[in-house]
Amino acid sequence: MNIVALDTATEACSVALLCGGEVQSRYQVAPKIHAKVLLPMLDELMAEAQIGPQQLDAVAFGRGPGGFTGVRIATAAAQAIALGADIPAAPVSTLAAIALRANREGGCKKIAVAIDARMSEVYWGAYLAGSAEPTLVGIECVCAPDQVPALEGDWKTAGTGWQVWPDQLLAASGVQVTNDTDPFPHALDILSIGGEMIKQGRGVAAESALPVYLRDNVARTEAQRKAI
């Protein structure tokens, strides 16, 4: 199975490709220039693998939560690929991808993920990792850092929220064990989760490959969007 994965939901931009059983990826922390670097990164990987879009079997993408503009960039690219090649898409949670990266790079099994959501809020999700797709504990939500759900036991932390709001998050969640894993998602983990979704028949058509913002008021002013 040939699958491509895209992510632009945070400051990082990444692409991964599974082709012929081999995985290749590109990753760059590139705030505010995702639209410029995403497609060249994708083209480079496809050229190296010597395949075209019509040879893909599925596309996975980071569906959010994250920066409003960034989430839209990956979503639009994934929709275009899915529509053009008539293949299913796998919308993958940004929070789940960060949790899987913490597991992949640091061996973390219980990960409390918090992404700085601006406006004095965080995107929150707690996950149990150890398989191709982390298991969500509770729900994903957006809330003030001092309003995140309490957790029991020892958890690792991941995501930019812990860098911005460490005291509030620690006090509210009760997390005792912290971790210094990379705070951003990686397309490698989008690829892993998305591939599992496709295997289980949970892919969706291009028109149903939609972003998830968690916030209801996504129609912000241009100034507010640029701040994200």
C-alpha positions as CSV (number, residue, x, y, z in Angstrom):
1,M,0.0,0.0,0.0
2,N,1.3,3.5,-0.9
3,I,0.2,6.2,1.5
4,V,1.2,9.8,1.9
5,A,0.8,11.8,5.1
6,L,0.8,15.6,5.5
7,D,0.9,17.9,8.5
8,T,0.8,21.7,8.9
9,A,-1.3,22.1,12.0
10,T,1.5,23.7,14.2
11,E,4.7,25.5,13.6
12,A,6.1,22.4,12.1
13,C,5.5,21.2,8.5
14,S,6.1,17.6,7.5
15,V,5.4,15.0,4.9
16,A,5.8,11.2,5.0
17,L,5.5,8.6,2.3
18,L,5.0,4.8,2.6
19,C,5.9,3.3,-0.8
20,G,6.9,-0.3,-1.5
21,G,7.2,-1.0,2.2
22,E,9.7,1.8,2.7
23,V,9.1,5.1,4.6
24,Q,10.6,8.4,3.8
25,S,9.8,11.8,5.3
26,R,10.6,15.5,5.4
27,Y,10.3,17.7,8.4
28,Q,10.8,21.4,9.0
29,V,9.9,23.9,11.7
30,A,8.6,26.6,9.4
31,P,6.1,29.0,11.1
32,K,3.9,31.0,8.7
33,I,5.4,29.5,5.5
34,H,3.7,26.1,5.4
35,A,1.9,26.9,2.1
36,K,5.3,27.6,0.5
37,V,7.2,24.5,1.7
38,L,4.5,21.7,1.9
39,L,4.1,20.9,-1.8
40,P,7.8,21.1,-2.7
41,M,8.5,18.7,0.2
42,L,5.7,16.4,-1.2
43,D,7.0,16.6,-4.7
44,E,10.5,15.7,-3.6
45,L,9.4,12.6,-1.8
46,M,7.2,11.5,-4.7
47,A,10.1,12.0,-7.2
48,E,12.5,10.0,-5.0
49,A,10.0,7.1,-4.8
50,Q,9.3,7.5,-8.5
51,I,5.6,7.4,-8.2
52,G,2.7,9.8,-9.1
53,P,-0.5,10.7,-7.3
54,Q,-2.4,8.0,-9.2
55,Q,-0.2,5.3,-7.6
56,L,-1.3,6.3,-4.1
57,D,-3.8,4.2,-2.2
58,A,-4.6,6.7,0.5
59,V,-3.7,10.1,2.0
60,A,-3.5,10.9,5.7
61,F,-3.4,14.4,7.1
62,G,-3.3,16.3,10.4
63,R,-6.9,17.4,10.8
64,G,-6.3,19.6,13.8
65,P,-6.7,21.0,16.3
66,G,-4.0,23.6,15.7
67,G,-3.5,26.9,14.0
68,F,-6.5,27.9,11.9
69,T,-4.6,28.6,8.7
70,G,-2.2,25.7,9.1
71,V,-5.0,23.1,9.6
72,R,-6.7,24.4,6.4
73,I,-3.5,24.0,4.3
74,A,-3.0,20.3,5.0
75,T,-6.8,19.7,4.7
76,A,-7.0,21.3,1.4
77,A,-3.9,19.5,0.0
78,A,-5.3,16.2,1.3
79,Q,-8.7,16.8,-0.3
80,A,-7.1,17.6,-3.6
81,I,-5.0,14.5,-3.6
82,A,-7.9,12.3,-2.5
83,L,-10.2,13.8,-5.1
84,G,-7.7,13.7,-8.0
85,A,-6.6,10.1,-7.3
86,D,-10.0,8.9,-6.2
87,I,-8.6,7.5,-3.0
88,P,-9.7,7.6,0.7
89,A,-8.4,10.1,3.2
90,A,-7.6,9.6,6.9
91,P,-8.1,12.6,9.1
92,V,-5.7,12.2,12.1
93,S,-5.9,14.2,15.3
94,T,-2.9,16.5,15.9
95,L,-3.0,15.6,19.6
96,A,-2.9,11.9,18.9
97,A,0.0,12.4,16.5
98,I,2.0,14.3,19.2
99,A,1.3,11.5,21.6
100,L,2.5,8.8,19.2
101,R,5.6,10.8,18.5
102,A,6.3,10.9,22.3
103,N,5.9,7.2,22.3
104,R,8.1,6.6,19.2
105,E,10.9,8.8,20.3
106,G,10.8,8.5,24.1
107,G,9.0,5.3,24.8
108,C,6.2,7.2,26.6
109,K,3.1,5.1,27.3
110,K,0.8,7.7,29.0
111,I,1.0,11.1,27.4
112,A,-0.9,14.3,28.4
113,V,-0.8,16.5,25.3
114,A,-1.4,20.2,25.4
115,I,-1.0,22.6,22.5
116,D,-1.0,26.3,23.1
117,A,-4.2,27.5,21.5
118,R,-3.6,31.2,22.1
119,M,-6.4,33.3,23.7
120,S,-5.2,31.9,27.1
121,E,-6.4,28.4,26.2
122,V,-4.9,25.0,25.3
123,Y,-6.0,22.1,23.1
124,W,-6.0,19.1,25.4
125,G,-6.0,15.3,25.0
126,A,-4.7,12.5,27.1
127,Y,-3.6,9.3,25.4
128,L,-2.4,5.7,26.1
129,A,0.2,4.8,23.5
130,G,1.9,1.6,22.6
131,S,0.1,0.6,19.4
132,A,-0.2,2.1,15.9
133,E,-3.0,4.3,17.1
134,P,-3.0,5.9,20.6
135,T,-6.2,5.5,22.7
136,L,-7.9,8.7,23.8
137,V,-8.7,8.9,27.5
138,G,-11.7,11.1,28.0
139,I,-12.2,13.7,25.2
140,E,-10.2,16.2,23.2
141,C,-11.1,19.8,24.2
142,V,-10.1,23.4,24.2
143,C,-10.1,25.1,27.6
144,A,-8.1,27.4,30.0
145,P,-4.9,25.7,31.2
146,D,-6.2,25.6,34.8
147,Q,-9.4,23.8,33.6
148,V,-7.9,20.7,32.0
149,P,-9.1,17.3,33.4
150,A,-7.3,15.7,36.4
151,L,-5.3,12.6,35.6
152,E,-4.3,9.8,38.0
153,G,-0.9,8.2,38.0
154,D,2.4,9.1,36.2
155,W,2.0,10.7,32.8
156,K,4.5,12.2,30.4
157,T,3.8,15.5,28.9
158,A,4.1,16.7,25.2
159,G,3.1,19.7,23.2
160,T,3.7,23.5,23.3
161,G,1.1,24.1,25.9
162,W,3.4,22.7,28.6
163,Q,6.1,25.2,27.6
164,V,3.7,28.2,27.8
165,W,1.5,27.2,30.8
166,P,3.5,24.7,32.8
167,D,2.3,25.7,36.3
168,Q,-1.4,25.9,35.5
169,L,-1.4,22.6,33.6
170,L,0.6,20.7,36.3
171,A,-1.7,22.0,39.0
172,A,-4.9,21.2,37.2
173,S,-4.0,17.8,35.7
174,G,-2.0,16.5,38.7
175,V,0.6,15.2,36.3
176,Q,3.7,14.3,38.3
177,V,6.2,13.2,35.6
178,T,7.2,15.6,32.8
179,N,9.1,15.0,29.6
180,D,11.2,17.0,27.1
181,T,10.0,15.4,23.9
182,D,9.6,17.5,20.7
183,P,6.3,19.5,21.1
184,F,5.2,19.3,17.5
185,P,3.5,16.5,15.5
186,H,5.4,14.7,12.7
187,A,4.0,13.3,9.5
188,L,5.6,9.9,10.3
189,D,3.1,9.5,13.1
190,I,0.2,10.8,11.0
191,L,1.2,8.1,8.5
192,S,1.2,5.4,11.2
193,I,-2.2,6.4,12.6
194,G,-3.7,7.1,9.2
195,G,-2.5,3.8,7.8
196,E,-4.2,1.9,10.7
197,M,-7.4,3.8,10.0
198,I,-7.3,2.8,6.3
199,K,-6.7,-0.8,7.2
200,Q,-9.8,-0.7,9.5
201,G,-11.9,0.8,6.7
202,R,-12.2,4.2,8.5
203,G,-11.0,6.3,5.5
204,V,-13.3,8.9,4.2
205,A,-14.1,10.4,0.8
206,A,-12.4,13.7,-0.2
207,E,-15.5,15.8,0.6
208,S,-15.7,14.3,4.1
209,A,-12.0,15.0,4.8
210,L,-12.7,18.0,7.1
211,P,-10.6,19.9,9.7
212,V,-11.4,19.8,13.4
213,Y,-10.8,23.1,15.2
214,L,-12.4,22.3,18.6
215,R,-13.3,26.0,18.8
216,D,-16.7,27.0,17.6
217,N,-15.7,30.6,16.7
218,V,-13.3,29.7,13.8
219,A,-14.5,32.7,11.7
220,R,-12.1,35.1,13.4
221,T,-10.9,38.5,12.2
222,E,-7.8,38.5,9.9
223,A,-5.7,39.9,12.8
224,Q,-6.7,37.1,15.1
225,R,-5.9,34.5,12.5
226,K,-2.4,35.9,11.9
227,A,-1.8,35.7,15.7
228,I,-2.3,31.9,15.5
